[in-house]
Amino acid sequence: MKGRGLGHPAVLLGLAAVLAVVGFQLWVTPSNPPGYHRDEAALSYNAYSVATTARDEDGAFMPLFFRSFGDYKSPLYPYVLAGIFRITGPHKIVARAFSAVLGAIAVLLLGLLAKRLTGRTVVAVVVVVLAGLTPWLFELGRVALEVSTQPLLITALLLALHRAWRRGTWTGREGGLVGLLLGLLLYSYTGNRLLAPLLAAALAVFAGGGRRRWLLAVWGTFAAFLVPLGVYAIRHPGAVTARYGVTTIAHQGHSHAWVVLQAIANWFHDIDPWFWARSGDPAPYVHNGGYGSLFGAVVVLALAGFVFVLWRKRNDLWWRYVIVATLIAPIPAALTVDRHNAIRLAALPVFCIVLAVPPLDALLVSPRSSRLAAVGLGLVAATVAVQFVQFLHAYQVRGPARVGLFDAGVDPLLQQAFATGKTIYIDYDDRGAQTQAHWHAVEDGVPRDRIQVLPDGGIPPNGSVVFGLFQACDYVCNKFATWQNYWLARAVAPRP
């Protein structure tokens, strides 16, 4: 497309392809996923609470982390969402659209990175199409969870590193930008509390050659982000590692050697490219089953790119970093009990797309003069088309069926409670019910004082409405509506 005007058919076709992909990435529907998962509700309500009162749902002023169901959510996503809610007001479609926008930007940045790597606009367009249609990246943008920031931050990090490498501008300012991106990654998702330091340490591949000042600036900036995390961990023992404590493979009774060997085995399981080409995360939070999370063609291209980089570009420090970072990315997930977790491995599809760029460039250089290249491009297009249709069908059919996982019946249940006009009481320990009631109340414009959390051991007034999930009544109550484990009841009297 180089040197062609805007009216040239090839340019128009490329623009149309990019716009179609962006439109697909921004496709957000209220029924897929249905309802609103408790984690989504917790992040959204905390974002709204911070936007309006500068405090989280527990009353903490501008907290560094947000307590949620025994976990402590990272701050980047809810704080940015809080700014959006200040403009739009609270709504689940707004929150999920925010995630979709993050995904669309990540896809466009992957195209920009491909353009800088190859100098070819056609490669950039093809990368945008492949990345934008990739099920894994698309699905991460359908849920209002903090992990939706990860593909964007990883891509931005690779862009910043490539800019410094291409220009040879190893200044403190350039290093500060890379350190900033690593710092944002640190506070973007729970698993990144380990991944970000690992990626920072991997920058040692750039050591030497007059890059000392740049590297010190990177690590110095990143260290500044580590300080608040360390202080918080000291002041709140166990908070930063709470989620890891629940999911870790390092249970009491296992030796260190066993943990290391198990983590290595888990790493090989999680990075298995053929698994991702034909299947995906068995838990349907972001994957519906019945299709590959990555296109088989992308997997083949990424493997070819991996070999090509080791063979021809191992002295290129940027590509060397990409290889190391790709091998590092699955480590946090390998230390947990869940295999093939699409959320904990959210960086993996980004690295696969990047590694696919060199083989794509080779195929697109001279397809007319090379019958083999033309056949290769045809196979890529055909397999991607088949797998995309398979994915789209499963997404539209199975996606809306996740009613239990995404608490789809909670809103109708709470509408019954709101319609009574009475104050709704919730047990002190019933965190799940509190979060859902608070979120749906603000989304529906119900005054906050209509939701009351009982003190520990408290009893609501006789005849009042009670909403619950995890806790039973500590008093006599009559349930009058239920959905799965959620229930509404009327308080009758104290327990005899």
BAVEXZA-828137 format. One record per residue (C-alpha): residue in one letter; x, y, z. Coordinates in steps of 0.05 Angstrom, whole numbers, plus 5000, padded with zeros to 4 digits. Example, Ala and Ser with C-alpha at 12.3 -4.5 7.8 and 13.67 -1.06 7.14 Angstrom:
# BAVEXZA-828137
a524649105156s527349795143
//
This chain:
# BAVEXZA-828137
m500050005000k506150455005g505651064959r498350934941g493051474950l487051424995g482651264935h486650654914p482450004920a487849664962v487950245011l480450265016l480249515027g485349575083l481550145116a475149755111a478349135143v481149545201l474549895213a470849235211v475548935262v474849545308g467249495301f467648755320q472048905380l466949435404w461148955397v458248945468t451448625483p447848615550s446047875543n452947595527p455447475578p448647515613g447747845680y453748125718h458747695754r460247855827d467448065810e464848535757a459748825806a465148915859l469849285812s464249715784y461249895850n468050075879a469350505818y462750865828s463950945902v470851245891a468051705836t462651985883t465651945953a473151815942r472151195985d471150455969e465350025992d468749906059g469750646071a477250666058f479551326029m482751245959p485250545973l491250235938f487649575931f480249385935r477948825980s473348335943f471347625965g477747456001d481947775945y484848475936k483548745867s488649175832p487249925827l488550125754y482049885724p477250135778y480450815782v480150935707l473050675707a471351155764g473351735718i468751455664f462951365712r463752095733i461652265661t456851715642g454051475708p454350745731h452150205683k454649515666i454649665591v459150255603a464049825644r464149275592a464849775536f470950055572s474049355570a472249305496v475649965481l481849735516g481849105473a480849505409i486649975425a491149365440v489349075371l490949735336l497549795374l499449095352g498449325281l502749935294l508149485323a507849035261k508649655217r514849875256l517749175254t516949065179g515849755149r509849465111t502749725118v499849085089v503048685146a500249175196v493249095168v493648335167v496148335240v490348785260v485448305228l488647685259a489147995328g482248325325l478847665306t482747235355p477646945403w482147005465l483347755456f476147885437e473347515498l477847885547g474248525525r467248255539v467848265616a468748845663l474948545697e481648865710v485348355667s482548705605t488149215614q493648695604p493948605528l494249365520l499749455571i503948885544t503449145473a505149855496l511249585533l513749235470l512549865429a516450295478l522249795479h522349755403r522350515397a528450565441w531949985405r530350245335r532450955349g538150795395t535451315444w537751005508t536151615551g533551665621r527051935593e525951335549g527650875607g522651245651l517151105601v518650355602g518950365678l512250715679l508950195636l511849635680g509150005740l502150055710l502549315694l504349175766y497849495789s493449235733y492048515754t493348045812g498047585773n502048175749r504848285819l509547725799l509547805723a511548545723p517848435765l519747845721l518948255658a523048815690a528548325708a528548055637l530648745613a537648525634v538248275562f539249015543a545049095592g551549375564g552949765501g551850455531r544850275556r546550295630r543350975642w536950755607l536650095646l537750445712a532150935695v527550345679w529049975743g529050615784t522150825759f519450125769a522450105839a518450735856f512150345839l514349765882v515050195945p507550315956l506249575944g511449385995v508749876047y501749626035a504048906043i507349076110r501349456136h496348926111p499748256120g497247736072a492948216031v497448265969t498347505966a491247325988r489147055919y495746685911g494646365979v488046075955t490445835887t497745645899i500544955886a505345065944h500844755996q503444546064g506643856062h509743925993s517343995989h520644565951a523144075899w516043815887v513444525878v518844695828l517744055788q510244145789a510844875767i515244655708a510044125688n504544645695w508445125651f508844615595h501444465601d499445205600i503745395540d501744795498p500345145430w496144585402f491444605461w490045345450a489045225375r483544705386s480744885455g481245385511d480045535584p475445005613a472345525659p467345935619y468946625646v471946865580h471446225538n465345825518g468645175495g468144825428y473145255392g480445465396s482446075435l487946205383f487346075309g491345465287a494645895233v496946395285v499845835327v503745555267l506246245248a508246395320l512145745325a515545905259g517046595284f520046325348v524745875308f526346435259v528146915316l532746405349w535946245282r536546925248k535247465300r538247205364n543047795365d537348285359l536348495431w529048685422w527248015393r531447685447y527148035499v520747805464i523047085468v524847145541a518447505558t514346975522l517546435564i516546835627a509147005615p506246325637i510246295703p505146635749a499646165723a504245555730l504645685805t497045605812v492544995812d488345185751r490844975683h489745355618n486845955655a485546475601i485447055650r492146895683l495246765615a492547395582a499447615559l500446975518p496147155457v499747815450f506547475446c503846965397i501347515351v508047875355l512047245340a507547115280v509747775247p516347535215p513246935179l507347365158d512147885130a515747335091l509147075062l506847775042v513248015010s512347694942p506247234939r505547334864s512547114849s512446534897r507245994889l509045704957a507846374991a501246454956v499045754979g501345925049l497246565050g491246195023l491745665078v492346205132a486146565106a482145925098t483745645167v482546305201a475846385166v473645685186q475745755259f472746455263v465946215240q466345635289f468146115345l462746625328h457346085326a459445805394y459946505424q452946695402v449746035423r453645855486g455446545511p448346755533a447346085567r452346255623v446546505667g448946165731l456246365727f454547095713d448947155764a443847325711g437947215757v440347705811d437648345778p430448085771l430747835842l433048505869q427848865827q422648505871a426048775933f426749485905a419349475886t417349385958g419850085974k422849816038t430049826064i433749196045y437948886100i444048436089d448048026137y454748306161d458747716132d454947636067r459847986021g457047715956a449947955971q452548635994t456448745930q450748545884a445548955923h449949575925w451649545851h444549415826a441949965871v446550495843e445450245772d437850285781g438050955817v435850675884p438251105943r444250825979d440750846046r435850326021i441449816028q443449696100v448849216123l447148936192p452448986246d455648336268g450047956303g444848486284i437548326272p433248706222p426448996242n420448526239g417248526171s423348816135v426248526071v432748126075f437347936017g442447386022l447246915987f452546596031q449346676100a442846406129c438446826174d440846886246y433447006264v426746756242c425346936170n420846706113k423946656044f419146895990a423646905928t429946535907w434646465848q439845925854n443346095921y440746805925w434446935965l429647455991a426147386058r421947766108a424547806179v419347536228a422447536297p428847416336r430746686342p427746386406
//
